[in-house]
């Protein structure tokens, strides 16, 4: 017989509570196989494709695209035994003594009723119907005499408010002498709008002249409906997770931000030489790769920036590995995928890993696992032409470095002003873990490595 199974929304990442249905890849009636992709969802971290855990036929989609579903809620029903034999007909029940039969599934029964699957049709039991008007009266023993209905309470009529009649312009004739009327006509004054100050309410010449000299009333300012020019977007998915993470970080870790301006001309010259080297041919070697390498080297001398504050255990956790986070702007919002064990990579390997990571992030295919458990982060605001900023720590980390735009600027070299490649760095760190001296030393080391890459030989 058919076996119906419902697939609940799984927890695709640690701490996931809900996800949005993006696209269904199947529809009711489709045959599916085990591990076939059936739906794409957007979690708080990334877009994820979910495989089907069973083989069978799709019978119902329980969630619509765009709907946000909590973890554990069924999203699809699948018949895992569509070719199974039908269940045997149930034994006759007492209700059949009244002349009704159960019938086979799908057959029409006496009275026009169609037999259905157990659990999918009407509930068993005596149907409740309203008595027909022309039905014969019931036996006296079964008759129930209803008590006389109480007389309806009539509410007193509500008082009618009669609006005051509006006096038509022609129904009221202002009291004024002919010379005053002519003056009012010449000056464009409406006598209906004046209140006479003369005996018996007569409008005088002075009343007309006062009306002319009085400042005109300011026209009523038109009310602009701003609602028609506004657009509201639900807060969900990556945006919701990013907002919560930033709030948690900003109000949990005491942030300190330091800035450093660096002459990176030697780094850019080394980059130009390496791009022409056979070993780096075809490799996208960017300033971000040099900055990432500098951070990894500098963190060896200042391990505090690669540590974590564990409030629950009342400990600071120092990590002998670097999972380098790279803040990336995507169509779905900000994500921070990680380069795992970046401290074990050469400059070439790091450049390749960064290029692959950025490509996957822009396509929205970064998996939740690739965005967890980072140790330190870079945000490259320079790609937007921005010089610097005050970055907010990624939750669970103690430092984040902002790399600004590289510009041609005047710089003093050996007492002379020359045009050099100048860049600004900004380091935010958790002051619970990193002291001012340690943060300053780390930022100075990163700047020194970018200003003179040969210093790496001394590390």
C-alpha positions as CSV (number, residue, x, y, z in Angstrom):
1,X,0.0,0.0,0.0
2,X,1.2,3.6,-0.4
3,X,3.6,4.8,2.2
4,X,3.6,8.5,2.8
5,X,6.6,10.2,4.4
6,X,7.0,13.9,5.2
7,X,10.5,15.5,4.9
8,X,11.0,18.1,7.7
9,X,13.3,21.1,7.2
10,X,16.7,19.9,8.5
11,X,19.3,21.9,10.5
12,X,21.9,22.5,7.7
13,X,24.2,24.5,10.0
14,X,24.9,24.8,13.7
15,X,22.2,26.9,15.4
16,X,19.9,27.2,12.4
17,X,16.3,27.9,13.5
18,X,14.6,28.8,10.2
19,X,15.1,29.0,6.4
20,X,13.4,30.5,3.4
21,X,12.2,28.4,0.5
22,X,13.9,29.8,-2.6
23,X,13.1,27.3,-5.4
24,X,11.4,23.9,-5.7
25,X,13.1,21.6,-8.3
26,X,10.2,19.1,-8.2
27,X,6.4,19.2,-8.3
28,X,3.6,16.9,-7.3
29,X,3.6,13.8,-9.4
30,X,7.4,13.8,-10.1
31,X,9.4,10.7,-9.4
32,X,12.4,11.3,-7.3
33,X,15.5,9.3,-6.4
34,X,17.6,9.2,-3.2
35,X,20.0,12.3,-3.0
36,X,18.2,14.0,-5.9
37,X,18.2,17.8,-5.3
38,X,14.5,18.7,-4.6
39,X,14.6,22.3,-3.1
40,X,16.9,25.3,-2.6
41,X,16.7,27.1,0.7
42,X,18.3,30.3,2.1
43,X,19.5,30.0,5.6
44,X,20.9,32.7,7.8
45,X,24.3,31.9,6.4
46,X,23.9,30.9,2.7
47,X,21.8,29.3,0.0
48,X,21.7,25.5,0.4
49,X,20.4,22.7,-1.9
50,X,18.6,19.9,-0.1
51,X,18.7,16.3,-1.4
52,X,15.8,13.9,-1.1
53,X,16.3,11.2,1.6
54,X,14.0,8.7,-0.1
55,X,13.0,7.4,-3.5
56,X,9.3,7.7,-4.6
57,X,6.7,10.1,-6.0
58,X,6.1,13.6,-4.8
59,X,2.5,13.9,-3.6
60,X,2.4,17.4,-2.0
61,X,4.6,20.5,-1.5
62,X,3.9,21.8,2.0
63,X,5.7,25.2,1.6
64,X,5.6,27.9,-1.1
65,X,8.7,29.7,-2.5
66,X,9.4,32.8,-0.4
67,X,7.9,31.2,2.7
68,X,10.0,31.1,5.9
69,X,9.8,27.7,7.6
70,X,11.1,26.7,11.0
71,X,13.5,23.8,11.4
72,X,11.6,20.5,11.9
73,X,8.5,21.6,10.0
74,X,7.5,19.3,7.1
75,X,8.1,20.8,3.7
76,X,7.2,18.0,1.3
77,X,5.3,14.7,1.2
78,X,6.6,11.7,-0.7
79,X,5.0,8.4,-1.4
80,X,7.8,5.9,-1.0
81,X,5.7,2.9,-2.2
82,X,3.6,4.2,-5.1
83,X,3.2,0.8,-6.7
84,X,2.2,-1.0,-3.5
85,X,-1.0,-3.0,-3.3
86,X,-4.0,-1.2,-1.8
87,X,-4.9,-1.9,1.8
88,X,-7.6,-4.5,2.4
89,X,-11.1,-3.2,2.9
90,X,-12.0,-2.7,6.5
91,X,-14.4,-5.0,8.3
92,X,-18.1,-3.9,8.2
93,X,-19.0,-1.5,11.0
94,X,-22.2,-1.0,12.9
95,X,-23.1,1.8,10.6
96,X,-23.4,-0.6,7.7
97,X,-26.5,-2.2,9.4
98,X,-28.4,0.9,8.3
99,X,-27.9,-0.1,4.7
100,X,-24.6,1.6,4.0
101,X,-21.6,-0.3,2.8
102,X,-17.9,0.6,3.0
103,X,-17.2,-0.1,-0.7
104,X,-13.8,-0.3,-2.3
105,X,-11.4,2.6,-2.5
106,X,-12.3,4.9,-5.3
107,X,-15.7,3.2,-6.0
108,X,-19.0,5.1,-5.7
109,X,-21.1,3.9,-2.8
110,X,-24.9,4.1,-2.4
111,X,-25.9,7.7,-2.0
112,X,-23.1,8.9,-4.3
113,X,-20.3,8.9,-1.7
114,X,-16.8,8.0,-2.9
115,X,-14.7,5.6,-0.8
116,X,-11.4,7.3,0.2
117,X,-8.2,6.3,1.9
118,X,-8.2,6.0,5.7
119,X,-7.3,9.3,7.3
120,X,-7.9,11.3,4.1
121,X,-11.7,11.2,3.9
122,X,-14.6,12.4,6.1
123,X,-14.4,11.4,9.8
124,X,-16.3,8.3,10.8
125,X,-19.5,8.7,12.8
126,X,-23.1,9.7,12.3
127,X,-23.5,12.7,10.0
128,X,-25.3,15.6,11.5
129,X,-27.9,17.1,9.3
130,X,-30.5,19.8,9.8
131,X,-34.1,18.6,9.9
132,X,-36.1,19.1,6.7
133,X,-39.0,21.4,6.9
134,X,-41.4,18.9,5.3
135,X,-40.1,16.0,7.5
136,X,-42.8,14.2,9.6
137,X,-43.0,15.2,13.2
138,X,-41.0,13.0,15.6
139,X,-42.7,10.6,18.1
140,X,-44.1,12.3,21.1
141,X,-41.7,10.5,23.4
142,X,-38.7,11.9,21.5
143,X,-40.2,15.3,21.2
144,X,-38.5,18.1,23.2
145,X,-40.6,21.1,24.0
146,X,-38.4,24.1,23.7
147,X,-39.1,26.8,26.3
148,X,-40.7,29.9,24.9
149,X,-38.2,32.3,23.5
150,X,-37.9,35.5,25.5
151,X,-39.3,38.6,24.0
152,X,-36.6,40.5,22.0
153,X,-35.2,43.5,23.7
154,X,-35.5,46.5,21.5
155,X,-32.7,49.0,21.9
156,X,-33.8,52.6,22.2
157,X,-33.3,54.4,19.0
158,X,-30.1,56.3,18.8
159,X,-30.4,60.0,18.7
160,X,-30.3,61.5,15.3
161,X,-27.8,64.3,14.9
162,X,-29.1,66.7,12.4
163,X,-26.3,68.6,10.6
164,X,-26.7,72.3,10.5
165,X,-27.8,73.5,7.1
166,X,-25.2,75.0,5.0
167,X,-26.2,78.4,3.9
168,X,-25.9,78.7,0.2
169,X,-24.0,81.7,-1.1
170,X,-27.1,83.1,-2.6
171,X,-29.3,82.6,0.4
172,X,-27.7,85.3,2.5
173,X,-27.6,89.0,1.4
174,X,-24.9,91.0,3.2
175,X,-26.0,94.3,4.6
176,X,-24.1,97.1,2.9
177,X,-24.8,100.4,1.3
178,X,-24.5,100.7,-2.5
179,X,-21.2,102.7,-2.3
180,X,-19.7,100.1,-0.1
181,X,-20.8,97.3,-2.4
182,X,-19.2,99.1,-5.4
183,X,-16.0,99.5,-3.4
184,X,-16.0,95.9,-2.5
185,X,-16.6,94.9,-6.1
186,X,-13.7,97.1,-7.3
187,X,-11.3,95.8,-4.7
188,X,-12.4,92.1,-5.2
189,X,-13.7,91.6,-1.7
190,X,-16.4,89.1,-1.1
191,X,-19.0,90.7,1.2
192,X,-20.2,87.2,2.3
193,X,-16.9,86.7,4.1
194,X,-17.1,89.9,6.1
195,X,-18.8,90.6,9.4
196,X,-20.2,94.1,9.5
197,X,-19.1,96.4,12.3
198,X,-21.8,99.0,11.7
199,X,-25.2,99.2,13.5
200,X,-27.3,96.0,13.0
201,X,-24.3,94.3,11.3
202,X,-24.1,96.6,8.4
203,X,-20.8,96.3,6.5
204,X,-19.0,99.6,6.4
205,X,-16.3,101.1,4.1
206,X,-13.7,100.5,6.9
207,X,-14.6,96.8,7.0
208,X,-13.9,96.5,3.3
209,X,-10.6,98.4,3.5
210,X,-9.5,96.4,6.5
211,X,-10.2,93.2,4.6
212,X,-8.0,94.4,1.7
213,X,-5.1,95.4,4.0
214,X,-5.2,92.2,6.0
215,X,-2.5,89.6,4.9
216,X,-3.8,86.8,2.8
217,X,-4.2,83.5,4.6
218,X,-1.4,81.0,3.8
219,X,-2.7,78.3,1.5
220,X,-3.1,74.9,3.2
221,X,0.1,72.9,2.7
222,X,-0.6,69.8,0.6
223,X,0.0,66.5,2.5
224,X,2.4,64.3,0.6
225,X,1.8,60.6,0.9
226,X,5.3,59.2,1.4
227,X,4.0,55.7,1.7
228,X,3.5,55.5,-2.0
229,X,7.2,56.3,-2.5
230,X,8.6,53.8,0.1
231,X,9.5,50.2,-0.3
232,X,9.5,47.7,2.5
233,X,11.6,44.5,2.4
234,X,11.2,41.7,5.0
235,X,14.2,41.2,7.3
236,X,15.2,37.6,6.8
237,X,17.9,35.2,5.7
238,X,21.5,36.6,5.5
239,X,20.4,40.2,6.3
240,X,18.7,39.1,9.5
241,X,21.7,37.0,10.6
242,X,24.2,39.7,9.7
243,X,22.2,42.3,11.7
244,X,21.9,40.1,14.7
245,X,25.6,39.2,14.6
246,X,26.7,42.9,14.3
247,X,24.5,43.9,17.2
248,X,25.8,41.1,19.4
249,X,29.4,41.9,18.6
250,X,29.0,45.7,19.0
251,X,27.4,45.4,22.4
252,X,29.4,42.5,23.7
253,X,33.0,43.1,22.8
254,X,34.5,46.5,23.7
255,X,35.8,47.7,20.3
256,X,39.0,49.7,19.8
257,X,40.0,50.9,16.3
258,X,43.5,52.1,15.3
259,X,44.6,53.5,12.0
260,X,47.8,53.4,10.0
261,X,48.8,55.0,6.7
262,X,51.4,53.0,4.8
263,X,53.6,53.5,1.7
264,X,53.0,50.2,-0.1
265,X,55.0,51.1,-3.2
266,X,57.5,48.2,-2.6
267,X,54.7,45.7,-2.3
268,X,53.1,46.9,-5.6
269,X,56.5,46.6,-7.3
270,X,57.0,43.1,-5.9
271,X,53.5,42.2,-7.2
272,X,54.4,43.4,-10.7
273,X,57.5,41.3,-10.7
274,X,55.8,38.2,-9.4
275,X,53.0,38.5,-12.0
276,X,55.6,38.1,-14.7
277,X,57.3,35.1,-13.0
278,X,56.5,31.7,-14.4
279,X,55.4,30.4,-11.0
280,X,52.6,33.0,-10.8
281,X,51.5,32.9,-14.4
282,X,47.7,32.7,-14.5
283,X,47.4,33.4,-10.8
284,X,45.2,36.4,-9.8
285,X,47.7,38.1,-7.4
286,X,45.9,41.0,-5.7
287,X,46.9,43.4,-2.9
288,X,44.5,41.4,-0.7
289,X,46.7,38.3,-1.0
290,X,49.7,40.3,0.2
291,X,47.6,41.7,3.1
292,X,46.4,38.3,4.0
293,X,50.0,36.9,4.1
294,X,51.1,39.9,6.2
295,X,48.3,39.3,8.7
296,X,49.3,35.6,9.1
297,X,52.9,36.5,9.7
298,X,52.2,39.3,12.1
299,X,49.8,37.1,14.1
300,X,52.7,34.8,14.9
301,X,54.3,37.7,16.9
302,X,51.0,38.8,18.4
303,X,48.9,35.6,19.0
304,X,46.4,37.5,21.0
305,X,44.7,38.8,17.8
306,X,44.0,35.2,16.9
307,X,42.5,34.3,20.2
308,X,38.9,34.0,21.4
309,X,37.1,35.2,24.6
310,X,35.2,32.3,26.1
311,X,32.9,33.9,28.6
312,X,31.1,30.6,29.5
313,X,34.4,28.9,30.5
314,X,36.0,32.1,31.8
315,X,39.0,31.5,29.5
316,X,40.9,33.0,26.6
317,X,41.4,30.4,23.9
318,X,44.6,30.8,21.9
319,X,44.6,29.1,18.5
320,X,47.6,27.7,16.8
321,X,46.0,27.9,13.4
322,X,44.5,30.6,11.3
323,X,41.1,30.3,9.7
324,X,41.2,33.6,7.8
325,X,37.8,35.2,7.2
326,X,37.2,37.4,4.1
327,X,34.2,39.7,4.2
328,X,32.5,39.5,0.8
329,X,29.6,41.5,-0.5
330,X,27.1,39.2,-2.4
331,X,23.6,39.8,-3.9
332,X,22.2,38.2,-0.8
333,X,24.2,40.4,1.6
334,X,27.4,40.3,3.6
335,X,29.0,36.9,4.1
336,X,32.4,36.0,5.6
337,X,33.7,32.7,4.2
338,X,36.9,31.3,5.7
339,X,40.3,30.2,4.2
340,X,41.0,27.1,6.3
341,X,44.6,26.8,7.7
342,X,45.7,29.9,5.9
343,X,48.9,29.9,8.0
344,X,50.1,26.8,6.1
345,X,49.7,28.3,2.6
346,X,52.3,30.0,0.5
347,X,51.5,33.3,-1.2
348,X,50.6,31.6,-4.4
349,X,48.3,29.1,-2.6
350,X,46.7,31.9,-0.7
351,X,46.0,34.0,-3.8
352,X,44.4,31.0,-5.5
353,X,42.3,30.2,-2.4
354,X,41.1,33.8,-2.2
355,X,40.1,33.9,-5.9
356,X,38.1,30.7,-5.6
357,X,36.5,31.8,-2.3
358,X,35.4,35.2,-3.9
359,X,33.9,33.4,-7.0
360,X,31.9,31.0,-4.9
361,X,30.6,33.8,-2.7
362,X,29.5,36.0,-5.6
363,X,27.5,33.1,-7.0
364,X,25.8,32.6,-3.6
365,X,27.1,29.0,-3.3
366,X,29.1,29.4,-0.1
367,X,28.2,26.6,2.2
368,X,27.3,27.3,5.9
369,X,30.3,25.2,7.0
370,X,32.7,27.5,5.1
371,X,31.5,30.5,7.1
372,X,31.9,29.1,10.6
373,X,34.7,29.0,13.2
374,X,37.0,31.8,11.9
375,X,39.8,33.2,13.9
376,X,40.6,36.6,12.3
377,X,39.0,38.6,9.4
378,X,40.0,41.0,6.6
379,X,37.5,43.4,5.0
380,X,38.7,44.9,1.7
381,X,36.9,48.3,1.6
382,X,39.4,49.5,-0.9
383,X,37.6,47.8,-3.8
384,X,34.8,50.3,-3.4
385,X,37.3,53.3,-3.5
386,X,37.0,53.8,0.3
387,X,40.1,54.8,2.2
388,X,39.3,53.4,5.6
389,X,36.6,52.7,8.2
390,X,35.9,51.3,11.6
391,X,35.0,47.6,11.0
392,X,33.0,45.6,13.5
393,X,34.3,42.3,14.8
394,X,33.0,39.1,13.5
395,X,31.3,37.3,16.5
396,X,33.7,35.0,18.2
397,X,36.9,36.7,16.9
398,X,39.2,39.3,18.5
399,X,40.5,41.3,15.5
400,X,39.4,42.5,12.0
401,X,41.6,44.5,9.6
402,X,40.2,46.9,7.0
403,X,42.3,47.3,3.8
404,X,41.7,50.7,2.2
405,X,42.1,51.9,-1.4
406,X,45.7,52.2,-2.8
407,X,46.2,55.7,-4.2
408,X,48.9,57.8,-5.8
409,X,49.8,60.4,-3.2
410,X,52.7,62.7,-2.2
411,X,55.0,61.1,0.3
412,X,58.2,62.2,1.9
413,X,61.1,59.8,0.9
414,X,64.6,60.6,2.0
415,X,63.7,64.2,2.6
416,X,62.0,64.6,-0.8
417,X,58.4,64.7,-1.8
418,X,57.6,61.9,-4.2
419,X,54.4,60.3,-5.6
420,X,54.0,56.9,-3.9
421,X,51.4,54.2,-3.6
422,X,49.6,54.9,-0.3
423,X,47.2,52.8,1.6
424,X,45.3,53.1,4.9
425,X,44.8,50.3,7.3
426,X,42.3,50.1,10.2
427,X,42.4,47.5,12.9
428,X,39.5,46.9,15.3
429,X,40.1,44.5,18.2
430,X,38.4,43.2,21.3
431,X,40.0,45.1,24.2
432,X,39.1,42.2,26.6
433,X,41.6,40.0,24.8
434,X,44.0,42.5,23.1
435,X,45.7,45.3,25.0
436,X,46.5,48.6,23.3
437,X,50.2,47.7,23.1
438,X,49.5,44.3,21.4
439,X,47.0,45.8,19.0
440,X,49.4,48.6,18.0
441,X,52.3,46.2,17.6
442,X,50.2,43.9,15.3
443,X,49.1,46.8,13.1
444,X,52.6,48.1,12.9
445,X,53.9,44.7,11.9
446,X,51.3,44.4,9.1
447,X,52.1,47.8,7.9
448,X,55.9,47.1,7.9
449,X,55.4,43.9,5.9
450,X,53.3,45.8,3.3
451,X,55.8,48.7,3.2
452,X,58.8,46.4,2.9
453,X,58.0,42.8,2.0
454,X,61.6,41.8,2.5
455,X,61.1,42.2,6.3
456,X,59.3,38.8,6.2
457,X,62.7,37.3,5.9
458,X,63.3,38.3,9.6
459,X,60.2,36.6,10.9
